[in-house]
Amino acid sequence: MRIKMTLLAPAAAMALPLFAQAQPINGLYIGAGVGGNFLNGTNISIDGVGDYISPDFSWGYAGLLSIGWGFGNGFRVEIEGSYRRNDTQGVVASGEAMPGARGTASSYGGMVNILHDIDISGALGGLTPYLGAGIGYIWHDYDKVGWGIGVASETFSGNAGALAGQAIAGLSLPISAVPGLSLTAEYRFMATKGHDMSGTFNASAGAGIMSSKMPFDVDNSNHSILFGLRYAFNAAPVVATAASPTTAQTYLVFFDWDKAELTDRARRIIGEAVSARGNEVIRIEVNGHTDRSGSDQYNQGLSVRRANAVAAELLRRGVPRNEIVTRGFGESNPLLPTADGVRERQNRRVEIILK
C-alpha cells in the first residue's frame, strides 16, 4: 500500500491548496501549448545533381492546439494541429560555409495522438508524467532558404506535404482552484518521411538573375519544448468536508489499487490522528472504501480489510478498542463518482473521523 494523500478537514476549511492530486481524464478535454522548436539541419538535394547545399537552422518557435477524449483509465486520444517556424542560420556548399544565410522553414499540419498518463501515486506532489505517440500529415514550407551577400545569392522556395510521426513525453500539474485545469510541460520529437518539393530556385551573380522551377527534396525533423494548459470539461473538484475542530477531525488515507497493507508513511499519518485525539474525542470512526473496479462482493471485503488495518495500528498506538468503530462500505460511497470498472484512487481510501 502507498498513501496517496492526507487531508485535515479544519485546514481544508481555511483554504484549498494551489495544486491538487491528479485525476484520470474521463471525457472531453482541450489543450494548447507554445514554446521553442529546433529544426535539424538538412541537405537540399536536386534530382540528377545530388546534395546541393546544406542549411542549418536556429531555434524557432512552435505552437499547437488539441482536442481529445480521456477514457478514465489513464489512456487518452486526441487530434492536434501544430505550427513550427525556424530561420536559416548557416549554409554549407561543397564543404564551404557560405555568407549571408537567409530564409525560413515552417511546418504545419495535423496529427492523431494516443497518450497514457502514468499513475505514480502522488510521488511527485501532484505531477503526472505521460507518454504518447502520434501519426499525421505535415506540410513543410521553404521561403527563400539559402545564402546571399551583395549581388550573389542562391535560394530555394517550395512547399510539400508528407506523412509524419511523433513521440511525446510530458508532465501535467492540476490546479485545484479550477477543477479540470492543468499546467503542462512536454518534449515532442516530430519527423516526416521527407518532402519532395516542386519549388523555385533563385540565383544571382552580378547583374544576372535566374529564377526557375526545380524539384528538390529536404528532410524535416524537429525537437520541440512546449508549455501550456489543458482543460478537462467534466472533472470534479477535490472536496474536503469542513468540520469544527471541537466536533470532528477527518483524515483521509488513500490506497494503491487492490492493496490494504500499511507502509511507514501510513503509520505516521495514523499517528497524527492519534496525537490529535485529545481528551474530548470519545469515538473514532474508521470507514473503509474502494473504487468501482472489481465485483461488489470483493470490494466489500477489501474495504473491511483496509479499515481493519488502520484500526489495528490505532490499537497498537494505545487507542482503546471501545473508542474505535470499524466499517467497510465497499464501492457504495465514492468520493468521486465514476463509471463501473474505473480505477479511481480518490475512492480507494480509509476515513479516520475523530468525534
C-alpha beads as a LAMMPS data file, in Angstrom:
LAMMPS data file: protein, C-alpha beads

355 atoms
354 bonds

1 atom types
1 bond types

-500.0 500.0 xlo xhi
-500.0 500.0 ylo yhi
-500.0 500.0 zlo zhi

Masses

1 110.0

Atoms # bond

1 1 1 0.000 0.000 0.000
2 1 1 1.116 3.546 -0.650
3 1 1 -0.564 6.567 0.898
4 1 1 -1.901 8.932 -1.728
5 1 1 -2.886 11.974 0.306
6 1 1 -3.925 13.057 3.798
7 1 1 -6.476 15.820 4.331
8 1 1 -7.170 17.592 7.591
9 1 1 -10.697 18.909 7.497
10 1 1 -10.039 22.035 9.604
11 1 1 -7.169 23.072 7.331
12 1 1 -9.279 22.430 4.252
13 1 1 -11.928 24.711 5.664
14 1 1 -9.427 27.593 5.677
15 1 1 -8.078 27.330 2.116
16 1 1 -7.630 24.994 -0.829
17 1 1 -4.057 24.294 -1.948
18 1 1 -2.929 25.759 -5.235
19 1 1 -2.139 22.363 -6.711
20 1 1 -4.255 19.210 -6.460
21 1 1 -3.751 15.493 -6.851
22 1 1 -4.059 14.431 -10.481
23 1 1 -7.158 12.558 -11.605
24 1 1 -7.513 10.420 -14.734
25 1 1 -9.233 12.363 -17.510
26 1 1 -12.667 10.954 -18.235
27 1 1 -14.320 12.624 -21.210
28 1 1 -13.692 15.650 -23.396
29 1 1 -10.665 17.922 -22.963
30 1 1 -8.861 20.660 -24.875
31 1 1 -5.244 21.771 -24.747
32 1 1 -2.803 24.357 -26.046
33 1 1 0.946 24.819 -25.876
34 1 1 3.684 27.173 -27.055
35 1 1 7.453 27.008 -26.867
36 1 1 10.724 26.584 -28.693
37 1 1 11.452 24.421 -31.720
38 1 1 14.765 23.161 -33.093
39 1 1 14.735 22.046 -36.742
40 1 1 17.585 19.684 -37.594
41 1 1 19.821 20.698 -40.452
42 1 1 19.259 19.012 -43.804
43 1 1 20.582 18.708 -47.342
44 1 1 18.753 20.306 -50.259
45 1 1 19.057 17.614 -52.914
46 1 1 18.329 18.183 -56.608
47 1 1 17.361 15.368 -58.939
48 1 1 20.323 14.451 -61.106
49 1 1 22.707 16.663 -59.120
50 1 1 22.588 15.296 -55.575
51 1 1 23.166 17.315 -52.419
52 1 1 23.474 20.944 -53.489
53 1 1 23.574 22.984 -50.275
54 1 1 23.125 22.116 -46.591
55 1 1 21.251 24.657 -44.451
56 1 1 21.246 24.722 -40.650
57 1 1 18.517 26.410 -38.652
58 1 1 18.390 28.446 -35.463
59 1 1 15.956 27.828 -32.605
60 1 1 12.485 28.968 -33.579
61 1 1 9.026 28.654 -32.097
62 1 1 6.184 26.146 -32.077
63 1 1 2.528 26.164 -31.080
64 1 1 -0.270 23.619 -31.015
65 1 1 -3.963 23.204 -30.239
66 1 1 -5.574 19.876 -29.392
67 1 1 -8.947 18.347 -28.588
68 1 1 -9.192 14.890 -27.072
69 1 1 -11.034 12.289 -25.057
70 1 1 -9.909 10.570 -21.856
71 1 1 -11.138 7.072 -21.018
72 1 1 -10.811 7.336 -17.223
73 1 1 -8.031 4.730 -17.029
74 1 1 -5.057 6.914 -17.973
75 1 1 -5.378 6.499 -21.730
76 1 1 -6.283 9.423 -23.999
77 1 1 -6.695 10.013 -27.709
78 1 1 -6.522 13.472 -29.294
79 1 1 -6.424 15.398 -32.543
80 1 1 -3.708 18.064 -32.766
81 1 1 -2.970 20.968 -35.070
82 1 1 0.553 22.435 -34.919
83 1 1 2.800 25.112 -36.419
84 1 1 6.619 25.403 -36.300
85 1 1 8.927 28.045 -37.770
86 1 1 12.715 28.400 -37.911
87 1 1 15.140 30.838 -39.538
88 1 1 18.195 29.724 -41.505
89 1 1 21.401 30.403 -39.570
90 1 1 24.051 28.822 -41.774
91 1 1 24.555 27.251 -45.205
92 1 1 27.340 24.939 -46.410
93 1 1 28.025 24.254 -50.094
94 1 1 30.792 21.904 -51.298
95 1 1 32.182 21.810 -47.767
96 1 1 32.448 25.592 -47.531
97 1 1 30.371 27.891 -45.301
98 1 1 28.526 30.382 -47.466
99 1 1 27.963 34.014 -46.399
100 1 1 24.620 35.623 -45.641
101 1 1 22.359 32.715 -44.601
102 1 1 18.727 33.660 -45.201
103 1 1 15.184 32.332 -45.406
104 1 1 12.754 30.499 -43.173
105 1 1 11.376 26.962 -42.944
106 1 1 7.956 26.262 -41.426
107 1 1 5.879 23.145 -40.774
108 1 1 2.137 22.872 -40.156
109 1 1 -0.474 20.147 -40.188
110 1 1 -2.481 17.698 -38.095
111 1 1 -1.729 14.614 -36.015
112 1 1 -3.717 11.939 -34.169
113 1 1 -2.073 11.069 -30.846
114 1 1 -2.503 8.256 -28.326
115 1 1 -1.244 9.100 -24.820
116 1 1 -1.063 7.443 -21.428
117 1 1 -0.978 9.284 -18.087
118 1 1 1.223 7.284 -15.707
119 1 1 -0.149 6.854 -12.183
120 1 1 2.799 7.365 -9.812
121 1 1 0.652 7.603 -6.685
122 1 1 1.401 11.256 -5.983
123 1 1 5.152 10.606 -5.647
124 1 1 5.933 13.937 -7.362
125 1 1 3.488 16.039 -5.394
126 1 1 0.682 16.021 -7.940
127 1 1 2.808 15.901 -11.095
128 1 1 1.717 13.209 -13.531
129 1 1 4.089 12.054 -16.285
130 1 1 2.673 10.959 -19.605
131 1 1 3.960 9.365 -22.797
132 1 1 2.455 9.275 -26.246
133 1 1 2.899 8.787 -29.957
134 1 1 1.175 10.244 -32.981
135 1 1 0.817 9.990 -36.730
136 1 1 -0.440 12.541 -39.211
137 1 1 0.309 14.716 -42.225
138 1 1 2.621 17.750 -42.190
139 1 1 3.292 20.391 -44.828
140 1 1 6.811 21.839 -44.976
141 1 1 7.392 25.274 -46.487
142 1 1 10.701 26.785 -47.603
143 1 1 10.694 30.552 -48.107
144 1 1 13.930 31.593 -49.882
145 1 1 16.188 29.286 -47.874
146 1 1 19.805 29.669 -48.904
147 1 1 22.530 32.274 -48.858
148 1 1 23.286 35.659 -50.322
149 1 1 25.604 38.613 -49.979
150 1 1 25.932 41.571 -52.251
151 1 1 24.933 40.633 -55.795
152 1 1 25.489 36.884 -55.325
153 1 1 22.816 34.577 -53.899
154 1 1 21.199 31.152 -54.170
155 1 1 17.847 30.379 -52.520
156 1 1 15.155 27.712 -52.679
157 1 1 11.410 28.129 -52.180
158 1 1 8.749 25.431 -52.181
159 1 1 6.041 23.589 -50.290
160 1 1 5.124 19.912 -49.985
161 1 1 3.302 17.591 -47.586
162 1 1 4.342 14.212 -46.200
163 1 1 3.363 11.599 -43.647
164 1 1 4.713 12.361 -40.173
165 1 1 5.128 10.695 -36.811
166 1 1 5.974 11.978 -33.361
167 1 1 6.931 10.859 -29.861
168 1 1 5.707 12.756 -26.789
169 1 1 6.923 12.890 -23.170
170 1 1 5.377 15.324 -20.712
171 1 1 4.292 16.301 -17.220
172 1 1 0.966 17.733 -16.080
173 1 1 0.124 19.506 -12.824
174 1 1 -3.552 20.043 -11.902
175 1 1 -4.678 23.370 -10.403
176 1 1 -7.197 22.820 -7.623
177 1 1 -8.678 26.324 -7.852
178 1 1 -10.047 25.451 -11.319
179 1 1 -11.169 21.791 -11.430
180 1 1 -10.111 20.213 -14.704
181 1 1 -7.361 22.769 -15.453
182 1 1 -3.742 21.572 -15.575
183 1 1 -0.376 23.067 -16.445
184 1 1 1.617 21.007 -18.946
185 1 1 5.267 20.810 -19.965
186 1 1 6.407 18.437 -22.673
187 1 1 9.012 17.409 -25.216
188 1 1 7.977 16.339 -28.720
189 1 1 10.070 14.843 -31.474
190 1 1 8.290 15.173 -34.820
191 1 1 9.694 13.954 -38.136
192 1 1 8.371 13.364 -41.637
193 1 1 9.352 10.887 -44.326
194 1 1 10.851 13.755 -46.330
195 1 1 9.421 16.387 -48.664
196 1 1 9.732 16.336 -52.461
197 1 1 9.115 19.929 -53.478
198 1 1 8.337 21.218 -56.958
199 1 1 9.771 24.542 -55.964
200 1 1 11.689 27.522 -57.277
201 1 1 15.454 28.024 -57.438
202 1 1 16.623 31.641 -57.468
203 1 1 20.229 32.564 -58.212
204 1 1 22.011 35.806 -58.918
205 1 1 25.568 36.693 -59.834
206 1 1 26.492 40.228 -60.735
207 1 1 23.738 41.652 -62.913
208 1 1 22.402 38.224 -63.886
209 1 1 19.317 36.855 -62.123
210 1 1 17.916 33.387 -62.724
211 1 1 14.625 32.010 -61.430
212 1 1 13.461 28.555 -62.475
213 1 1 11.147 25.765 -61.434
214 1 1 13.197 22.989 -59.937
215 1 1 12.253 19.841 -57.992
216 1 1 14.250 19.319 -54.821
217 1 1 13.842 17.324 -51.600
218 1 1 14.604 18.004 -47.934
219 1 1 14.316 16.228 -44.584
220 1 1 12.227 17.557 -41.708
221 1 1 12.836 16.509 -38.081
222 1 1 12.031 18.733 -35.097
223 1 1 12.642 18.869 -31.355
224 1 1 10.009 20.949 -29.524
225 1 1 9.797 22.010 -25.871
226 1 1 6.297 23.258 -25.056
227 1 1 4.489 24.744 -22.063
228 1 1 0.739 25.012 -21.955
229 1 1 -2.654 24.420 -20.412
230 1 1 -5.131 21.541 -20.595
231 1 1 -8.760 21.654 -19.523
232 1 1 -10.943 18.589 -18.880
233 1 1 -14.616 19.534 -19.030
234 1 1 -16.165 17.041 -16.620
235 1 1 -13.543 16.966 -13.877
236 1 1 -14.935 17.022 -10.366
237 1 1 -13.346 19.151 -7.634
238 1 1 -11.416 17.538 -4.815
239 1 1 -13.738 18.035 -1.875
240 1 1 -12.644 18.167 1.749
241 1 1 -15.594 18.392 4.116
242 1 1 -15.012 21.100 6.672
243 1 1 -15.784 20.462 10.308
244 1 1 -15.267 22.291 13.561
245 1 1 -12.112 21.204 15.380
246 1 1 -14.150 20.834 18.565
247 1 1 -16.637 18.402 16.995
248 1 1 -14.751 16.341 14.432
249 1 1 -11.488 15.969 12.593
250 1 1 -11.172 13.878 9.445
251 1 1 -8.109 12.286 7.944
252 1 1 -8.238 10.650 4.521
253 1 1 -5.710 7.927 3.756
254 1 1 -5.559 6.707 0.140
255 1 1 -4.510 3.236 -1.022
256 1 1 -2.994 1.718 -4.135
257 1 1 -5.236 -0.437 -6.234
258 1 1 -6.216 -3.740 -4.586
259 1 1 -3.967 -3.075 -1.545
260 1 1 -4.706 -2.911 2.188
261 1 1 -1.224 -3.100 3.781
262 1 1 0.249 -0.206 5.756
263 1 1 3.589 1.433 4.997
264 1 1 5.755 3.558 7.302
265 1 1 4.141 6.645 5.767
266 1 1 0.690 5.266 6.532
267 1 1 1.624 4.647 10.151
268 1 1 2.903 8.214 10.516
269 1 1 -0.433 9.557 9.256
270 1 1 -2.346 7.360 11.667
271 1 1 -0.002 8.603 14.382
272 1 1 -1.070 12.164 13.584
273 1 1 -4.677 11.154 14.145
274 1 1 -3.746 9.573 17.475
275 1 1 -1.870 12.734 18.539
276 1 1 -4.906 14.861 17.670
277 1 1 -7.231 12.628 19.665
278 1 1 -7.114 14.660 22.897
279 1 1 -9.441 14.320 25.868
280 1 1 -12.582 15.410 24.048
281 1 1 -12.547 12.579 21.497
282 1 1 -14.752 9.699 22.610
283 1 1 -15.264 7.951 19.275
284 1 1 -13.062 7.204 16.267
285 1 1 -14.818 6.064 13.111
286 1 1 -12.659 4.065 10.695
287 1 1 -14.506 3.756 7.394
288 1 1 -13.052 1.744 4.511
289 1 1 -13.866 2.356 0.848
290 1 1 -12.860 1.089 -2.619
291 1 1 -13.147 2.259 -6.192
292 1 1 -15.519 0.636 -8.699
293 1 1 -13.074 -1.790 -10.283
294 1 1 -13.844 -5.361 -9.225
295 1 1 -17.052 -7.042 -8.073
296 1 1 -19.286 -5.636 -5.334
297 1 1 -18.629 -8.650 -3.100
298 1 1 -14.841 -8.434 -3.469
299 1 1 -14.799 -4.682 -2.885
300 1 1 -16.873 -5.034 0.265
301 1 1 -14.284 -7.398 1.723
302 1 1 -11.390 -5.197 0.580
303 1 1 -12.906 -2.129 2.260
304 1 1 -13.202 -4.066 5.533
305 1 1 -9.564 -5.203 5.304
306 1 1 -8.410 -1.635 4.808
307 1 1 -10.443 -0.416 7.776
308 1 1 -9.164 -3.271 9.956
309 1 1 -5.539 -2.489 9.019
310 1 1 -5.957 1.118 10.151
311 1 1 -7.828 0.079 13.316
312 1 1 -5.060 -2.364 14.229
313 1 1 -2.499 0.441 14.040
314 1 1 -4.682 2.656 16.236
315 1 1 -4.831 -0.126 18.842
316 1 1 -1.069 -0.590 18.689
317 1 1 -0.662 3.088 19.456
318 1 1 -2.763 2.819 22.600
319 1 1 -6.241 3.822 21.468
320 1 1 -8.816 1.837 23.497
321 1 1 -10.793 -0.657 21.459
322 1 1 -14.107 0.678 22.747
323 1 1 -13.410 4.057 21.082
324 1 1 -12.990 2.554 17.602
325 1 1 -15.877 1.803 15.248
326 1 1 -14.749 -0.024 12.093
327 1 1 -16.904 -0.284 8.972
328 1 1 -16.480 -1.206 5.326
329 1 1 -18.595 0.458 2.649
330 1 1 -17.178 -1.249 -0.438
331 1 1 -17.699 0.904 -3.548
332 1 1 -21.017 2.397 -2.381
333 1 1 -19.754 5.839 -1.220
334 1 1 -17.279 7.168 -3.805
335 1 1 -15.535 10.464 -3.214
336 1 1 -15.513 10.923 -6.995
337 1 1 -18.388 9.239 -8.866
338 1 1 -17.145 7.126 -11.782
339 1 1 -18.426 4.535 -14.197
340 1 1 -18.291 0.891 -13.164
341 1 1 -14.817 -0.624 -13.581
342 1 1 -12.884 2.654 -13.356
343 1 1 -9.814 2.681 -11.105
344 1 1 -10.068 5.981 -9.227
345 1 1 -7.504 6.458 -6.472
346 1 1 -9.507 9.042 -4.542
347 1 1 -12.132 6.365 -3.936
348 1 1 -9.573 3.880 -2.551
349 1 1 -9.459 5.316 0.951
350 1 1 -9.989 4.970 4.669
351 1 1 -11.588 7.846 6.542
352 1 1 -10.423 8.352 10.132
353 1 1 -13.024 10.558 11.850
354 1 1 -12.387 11.827 15.358
355 1 1 -15.582 12.765 17.255

Bonds

1 1 1 2
2 1 2 3
3 1 3 4
4 1 4 5
5 1 5 6
6 1 6 7
7 1 7 8
8 1 8 9
9 1 9 10
10 1 10 11
11 1 11 12
12 1 12 13
13 1 13 14
14 1 14 15
15 1 15 16
16 1 16 17
17 1 17 18
18 1 18 19
19 1 19 20
20 1 20 21
21 1 21 22
22 1 22 23
23 1 23 24
24 1 24 25
25 1 25 26
26 1 26 27
27 1 27 28
28 1 28 29
29 1 29 30
30 1 30 31
31 1 31 32
32 1 32 33
33 1 33 34
34 1 34 35
35 1 35 36
36 1 36 37
37 1 37 38
38 1 38 39
39 1 39 40
40 1 40 41
41 1 41 42
42 1 42 43
43 1 43 44
44 1 44 45
45 1 45 46
46 1 46 47
47 1 47 48
48 1 48 49
49 1 49 50
50 1 50 51
51 1 51 52
52 1 52 53
53 1 53 54
54 1 54 55
55 1 55 56
56 1 56 57
57 1 57 58
58 1 58 59
59 1 59 60
60 1 60 61
61 1 61 62
62 1 62 63
63 1 63 64
64 1 64 65
65 1 65 66
66 1 66 67
67 1 67 68
68 1 68 69
69 1 69 70
70 1 70 71
71 1 71 72
72 1 72 73
73 1 73 74
74 1 74 75
75 1 75 76
76 1 76 77
77 1 77 78
78 1 78 79
79 1 79 80
80 1 80 81
81 1 81 82
82 1 82 83
83 1 83 84
84 1 84 85
85 1 85 86
86 1 86 87
87 1 87 88
88 1 88 89
89 1 89 90
90 1 90 91
91 1 91 92
92 1 92 93
93 1 93 94
94 1 94 95
95 1 95 96
96 1 96 97
97 1 97 98
98 1 98 99
99 1 99 100
100 1 100 101
101 1 101 102
102 1 102 103
103 1 103 104
104 1 104 105
105 1 105 106
106 1 106 107
107 1 107 108
108 1 108 109
109 1 109 110
110 1 110 111
111 1 111 112
112 1 112 113
113 1 113 114
114 1 114 115
115 1 115 116
116 1 116 117
117 1 117 118
118 1 118 119
119 1 119 120
120 1 120 121
121 1 121 122
122 1 122 123
123 1 123 124
124 1 124 125
125 1 125 126
126 1 126 127
127 1 127 128
128 1 128 129
129 1 129 130
130 1 130 131
131 1 131 132
132 1 132 133
133 1 133 134
134 1 134 135
135 1 135 136
136 1 136 137
137 1 137 138
138 1 138 139
139 1 139 140
140 1 140 141
141 1 141 142
142 1 142 143
143 1 143 144
144 1 144 145
145 1 145 146
146 1 146 147
147 1 147 148
148 1 148 149
149 1 149 150
150 1 150 151
151 1 151 152
152 1 152 153
153 1 153 154
154 1 154 155
155 1 155 156
156 1 156 157
157 1 157 158
158 1 158 159
159 1 159 160
160 1 160 161
161 1 161 162
162 1 162 163
163 1 163 164
164 1 164 165
165 1 165 166
166 1 166 167
167 1 167 168
168 1 168 169
169 1 169 170
170 1 170 171
171 1 171 172
172 1 172 173
173 1 173 174
174 1 174 175
175 1 175 176
176 1 176 177
177 1 177 178
178 1 178 179
179 1 179 180
180 1 180 181
181 1 181 182
182 1 182 183
183 1 183 184
184 1 184 185
185 1 185 186
186 1 186 187
187 1 187 188
188 1 188 189
189 1 189 190
190 1 190 191
191 1 191 192
192 1 192 193
193 1 193 194
194 1 194 195
195 1 195 196
196 1 196 197
197 1 197 198
198 1 198 199
199 1 199 200
200 1 200 201
201 1 201 202
202 1 202 203
203 1 203 204
204 1 204 205
205 1 205 206
206 1 206 207
207 1 207 208
208 1 208 209
209 1 209 210
210 1 210 211
211 1 211 212
212 1 212 213
213 1 213 214
214 1 214 215
215 1 215 216
216 1 216 217
217 1 217 218
218 1 218 219
219 1 219 220
220 1 220 221
221 1 221 222
222 1 222 223
223 1 223 224
224 1 224 225
225 1 225 226
226 1 226 227
227 1 227 228
228 1 228 229
229 1 229 230
230 1 230 231
231 1 231 232
232 1 232 233
233 1 233 234
234 1 234 235
235 1 235 236
236 1 236 237
237 1 237 238
238 1 238 239
239 1 239 240
240 1 240 241
241 1 241 242
242 1 242 243
243 1 243 244
244 1 244 245
245 1 245 246
246 1 246 247
247 1 247 248
248 1 248 249
249 1 249 250
250 1 250 251
251 1 251 252
252 1 252 253
253 1 253 254
254 1 254 255
255 1 255 256
256 1 256 257
257 1 257 258
258 1 258 259
259 1 259 260
260 1 260 261
261 1 261 262
262 1 262 263
263 1 263 264
264 1 264 265
265 1 265 266
266 1 266 267
267 1 267 268
268 1 268 269
269 1 269 270
270 1 270 271
271 1 271 272
272 1 272 273
273 1 273 274
274 1 274 275
275 1 275 276
276 1 276 277
277 1 277 278
278 1 278 279
279 1 279 280
280 1 280 281
281 1 281 282
282 1 282 283
283 1 283 284
284 1 284 285
285 1 285 286
286 1 286 287
287 1 287 288
288 1 288 289
289 1 289 290
290 1 290 291
291 1 291 292
292 1 292 293
293 1 293 294
294 1 294 295
295 1 295 296
296 1 296 297
297 1 297 298
298 1 298 299
299 1 299 300
300 1 300 301
301 1 301 302
302 1 302 303
303 1 303 304
304 1 304 305
305 1 305 306
306 1 306 307
307 1 307 308
308 1 308 309
309 1 309 310
310 1 310 311
311 1 311 312
312 1 312 313
313 1 313 314
314 1 314 315
315 1 315 316
316 1 316 317
317 1 317 318
318 1 318 319
319 1 319 320
320 1 320 321
321 1 321 322
322 1 322 323
323 1 323 324
324 1 324 325
325 1 325 326
326 1 326 327
327 1 327 328
328 1 328 329
329 1 329 330
330 1 330 331
331 1 331 332
332 1 332 333
333 1 333 334
334 1 334 335
335 1 335 336
336 1 336 337
337 1 337 338
338 1 338 339
339 1 339 340
340 1 340 341
341 1 341 342
342 1 342 343
343 1 343 344
344 1 344 345
345 1 345 346
346 1 346 347
347 1 347 348
348 1 348 349
349 1 349 350
350 1 350 351
351 1 351 352
352 1 352 353
353 1 353 354
354 1 354 355
